[in-house]
Amino acid sequence: MMIGVGHRKPLAAWIDSGPPGLECLEITAEHFFERGEEQLASRSRNYHLFVHGLGLSLGTPGPLDQERLRQFARVSELANPDWVSEHVAFTRTAEVDLGHLNPVPPTRESVKIIADHACEVSERCRKPIILENITSHVRLAGELSETDFLNELCSAANCGLLLDVTNLFINSRNHAFEPLRWLRELEPRRITQLHLVGYTFENGRYADAHAQDVQEELIELAQAVVAYAPVQSVILERDEKFPEPAVMAAELAKLKRVCGRN
């Protein structure tokens, strides 16, 4: 099981230093659209890479944005990742780009839309694809439970699941359900990769601002996932308040605990 971080510009010098315990990187595709050839080549020589998308909008009915898919596939070709990933979500309608991840209803129609798009991305990149659960302020109703929806989606697309442990924890608190029961309803063989990032709590709601150190409750939940499923990598995310190298080292040590390596 590999330990890594999401690649961000403020972390580049730290990544270049080859910190102990850092084995893989998750590349956000949009950060390298139309640029970054040399940096991606350098990263691929030193680390296992994964390419992660934010805006392909797999849940939007109709064809994918072909220009965005072209750029995504270009990043994948340069990075030569172990796999690519996107979200179980939509970010645009036919008329407007919403600029953020939005939930899709857990229906078989949504399964078909997202699965067809996921297969197209995988075929275009010639790489396996895995799909990530998101946080949501509302729980949309549909003919399937969320876990049945994810199971059917992964089966239809013949893909894995990028289980964001923090998103699971946040949703379980905001929507009052038991996260371990939710976990046990998933097909364990589909869980390929984990995301971890510290949560925030304000005005009675939990959120994923990607700006906090990973809390102990998240470590414990991630350990339960690793005990349940054949996880291949664990990725630490951070998008704000980037800490000093000593704190990053401590965060990697937490991931080692998740993997049972200390």
N, C-alpha and C positions, 0 to 999 in steps of 0.2 A: 504494500500500500504506500503510495507516494504522498509526500507532503509538499505543499506549494502555496503560492500567493497569486492574487490577481495582479497582473502587471499594470503599474501606474507610473506616470512620468516622475512624480516625486520620490518614488522608490528605486529609480533606475540606478543611481550610484550605489545604493545598498545591494541591489541585485548583482551589479558588476563586481562587487567585492567577493562574491562567492560565499555567502554566509553559511556556516555549518547547518546541515539539516534541510536546506532548501533544495528540493529535487525536481520540481516542476513549476511551470508558470501557466496561468490562464491569460491568454491574449484577448482583449476586447477588440473585436474586428473593426468597429467603427473608429477606434483610435488610430488605425493604420490604413484607412481608405486613401488610396492614391499616394501613399508615402511609406517610409519606414523599411525599405527593402534590406538595407544593411543591418539595421538593428534586429529585424526578425531572423536574418541569417545567423547573426551572432548568437542570439538567444537559442536557436535550434541546435547549435553546436554544443551548448553547455547544459541544456535542460530539456526534459520532456515538455512539449507544449500542447495546449488545448486552445481552440479558438471559440470564443463565446460571442454570440450576437445579441444586440439589444433592440433592433428595429426591423427585422424581417417581417414582423407582424403575421405570424403563422395562423392566427385565429381569424384574420380578416377574410371573408368570402371573396372568391374571385382569384385572378392570377396574382402571384407574387410580383413585387416591384422588381423588374428584371435588371435595372441598373444597379439597385442595391444588392441584388443577388450576385451580379457580376463582380462587384467590389468585394463582397464577402468571400466569394470563391477565389479571388485573387489573393486575399490575405491567407486563406487556407493553403493555397498552393505554395506561397512563400514560406509559411511556417511549418508545413508538413506535420500537422498535429496528429496526436493519437486519435482524437475525435473532435467533432465540432458540436456546439450546443446552442440552443435558443430556448425561449420561454413559452410556457403554455399560457398564451395571452395574445391580445392584439394591441397595436400601438397606433393604428390609423383606420379610418373609414375610407370609403370610396372617394370622399370629398376632402378630408383634412387629416393631417398628421397630428395626433393628440400629444405626442411628446413624452408619454409615459406608459407603463405597462398596465393593462386593464384586463380584468378576468373575463373568461368566456363561460357561458352556461354549460353545465355538465350534461350535455345531450349527445346522442349518437350522431346527430348532424355535425356538432362541433368536433367529435372524434374524427369523422371523415375529412372535414376541412383541414384540421391541423395535421392529421396523419399524411394526407396527400401532399401538403406543403413540406412536411418534414422529409418525406421520401424524395421530393424534388431537390431539396437542399443537399441531402446526402449524396444523391446521384451526381449533382453538379460539382460537388467538392470531391467526390470519390473517397469519402470518409464516412465512418459511422457517425450517427447523430444521437445525442441524448437531450432530453427535454426537462426544463426546470419548472417547479412549482413556484408560484408568486404569493405575496401577501395581498390581501384585499380588505377594503373597509366594509364590504358587504359579502354575504354568502349567497351566491345566486342559486336559485332552485332549478332543478332539471330532473330528467327521468333516471339519472344515475347519482349515486353518492360520489363525493370527490375522489375517494380511493378507487371505486369501481371505474370511474371515468379515466383515471390515470392508468389503471391496469389495461382497460380496453384500448386506450390510445397507444400505449407502448406495444401492445400486441398487434394492432393494426399497422403501425409504422415499423414494426420489428426493430424497436430501438430501446435504449436504456433510459433511466431516470436520473437526472441531476437533482438530488434531494437537497434543497436549501433548508438546513436544520433550523436556522434562525427564523426563516419564514414560517416553518411549521410551528415553532414555539410561539411566535407572535400571533398567528391565526388562532392557535389553541387558547391563548389567553383572551384575545379580543372577542372570540366567538364561543367561548366556554365549551370546549370539548377536550377529551383526554388524548394527548399526543401519542402515547404509547399504544393505545387501542387503535388509533388512526394508522400508525406505523404497521401494526400487525395485519392490517387489512390490505397492505400492498404486497405484490408478488416480490419477494426479496431478491430474486435473481435479476430483476430489472434495475436495482439501485446500483449505479455505477460510480457516481462521484458525489461528494458532499461539498456544500458551501457553509462557511461559518463566518459570522461577523457579529459584533456586539450590538445589542438592541438599545433603544431609548424608551423611557416611560415618562409621558407628560400628559397632564389633564385626564388621567384615568385610562389612557390608551397606550399600547405598545406600538413601536415603529422601528423600521430598519434604516436608520440614517447613514449607515456604513461609516460611523465615526467613533465608535467605542471599542474598547478592548472586549474580548470574548468573556462572557460571564460564566460562572460555574454551572448554572442550570443548563446552559447550552453544551458545555463539555459532557455533562452526564447524559443528556439526550443524544448527543452524537455517539457516545460510547455504546448506547443501546442500539443505535442503528448499525454500527460496525459489528456488534455481536449478532445481529439479525441477518445481515446481508453481505454479499461479497464485494464490498466497496473497494475500488481500485485507487482512488485518490481523494485527498481532503484539501480544499482550497480555502485559505484565509482571504477575506475581502476587506478592503479599506478604501474609501473614497474621500474622506475628509479627516482633518486633524491627524496627519501622518506622524507617527511617533519616532523617537530616536532609535538607533540600531539596537540598543539594549532592550528596549520594550518590544521591538520586533522579534528579537531572539526569544524573549519570554513568551510571546504569542506562538511562535513555532514550537516551543516546548509544550504548550497546551495541546497542539495538534499531535505531538508525539504521544501524549497521554491518551488522546482519542484512539490512536492506533495501537495502544498497548506496548509502546516501545520505551517506556521508562517507568 
